[in-house]
Amino acid sequence: MGLTHLTLRDFRTFGVLEFAPDREAVTVLVSPNGTGKTSVLEAIYALATGGSFRTTTGADLIRTGQERAEVHGVVFHLARRIQIDLVIERTSRGSRKRMLVNGQRPQSRLELGEALPLTVFTPEGVDVIRQGPEHRRDLIDHLVVDESPTAAPVLERFQRVLTQRNAVLRRLQGSDPTRRDRDELATWSDDLVESGQAVVELRRALIARLEPHVNALHAELAADTQTVALAYDPTWRDDPRAALASTLADDVARGHTTSGPHRDDVRVTLAGRDTRRQASQGEQRTLALALRLAGHHVVVERRAIAPVILLDDVFSELDAPRSERLLRLLPVGQTLVTTAVAPPKQLATAAVVDVRRGGVPA
């Protein structure tokens, strides 16, 4: 599979950019820093997810002075052609997004995950190791869906139930719940437990498949035999219903659900050390890259398709030996790489594109 055509209009700093990346090899996007290379990868990410890896504000994606931005992509799965279109418009409240997959509105992330699976690494990607649990949860949940798109409704149902329970808690915040209020909360709590346990099972299974790949890839990237371990760290440690009951008073006082899969973590250790606090920046960066590449491998194994790989300025974040080892480990398939300097000589490049020239080969 692969992205065969990309068009941007009034997206970030671009008036118009159009180019055709190689479907089965490496395309390098080159230009000085601050000229929009990362924005091209961000546009591809937006086609695949409806969001951005740089901002949560849709209006940020619209070129200054314009009222709308557009991203259009053509993807091929073997002989099947898929057209993905995204339009972002300014509104009085910020922005509005409209997406179409082959002319139809996607009903969920399931459709997007099937249309354009991605493996993404950015300089900020190291946050998956060094920052809070939400970064690791997001990575695992994205991989769960990329590996098995039919899992998307399970995660979406949990999120809907959590939203409903939180709405009741906000309404009751600081008050003494009536019997009717407690009955309503009990109903949402039962649904939260049922949907939450399904999410936890998906996450645990994915982590079990991910761990051996992470170890093998980390050993190659770091030239190091220290063992990497991934462990799921739940907030519901025993009976989930008892856990929710024990935190009910706190939930009502705070106006939101304080325990559950939305608060769980994935602990990453290296030779028994907590990598969030006891690993160097170089170790954290290598582990983050190993995690992303491991995710790519489990998706390939399960779906027999290779996600498009996006590497944003990754070689500036790695020393020369690690860069060389990464090049040897890049899977076969479509890869888009951004760089402000000439790409490494060992990189087998199909095309080099200067984004300042509107997608014309350099």
QUISUL-V894488 format. One line per field, one symbol per residue. psi: psi as a letter, one per 30 degrees, with the letter a starting at -180 (. if undefined). burial: # if it has 9 or more other ideal C-beta (glycine too) atoms within 8 Angstrom, else .. A space follows every 10 residues. Layout:
psi: ???
burial: ???
This chain:
psi: llkfkkkkkh kcfkdkkklj lkfgakkkjk llkgggeeee eeeeeeefff algflgjeff fkkkflfllk kkkkkkjcfk kkkkkkkkkk lfgdlkkkkk jhfkkkflfe eeeeeikljk klefffffef alfeeeeeee eeeeeeejff fefeeeeeee eeeeeeeeee efkfljklee eeeeeeeeee eeeeeeeeee eeeeeeeefe eeeeeeeeee efhkgkkkkk kkjlfjfcje eeeeefgeee eeefglkfla ffglljkjlj hfkjfefgkl eeeeeeeeee eeeeeeeeee eefgljlkkj jjhefffkle eeeeeeeffk lkakkkkkkf lklkffjjke kkkjffgggk k.
burial: ########## ##.#..###. ###.###### #...###### ########## .#.....##. ###....### ######.... .########. ....#.#.## #....#.### ###.###### ###.#####. ..#.###.## #.#####.#. ########.. ##.###.### .##....... ##.##..### ###.###### .###.##.## #.###.#### ##.....### .#..##...# #.##..##.. ##.##.#.## #.######## ....##..#. ..######## ########## ..#.###### ######.#.. .######.#. #.######## ..#...#.#. #####...#. ..
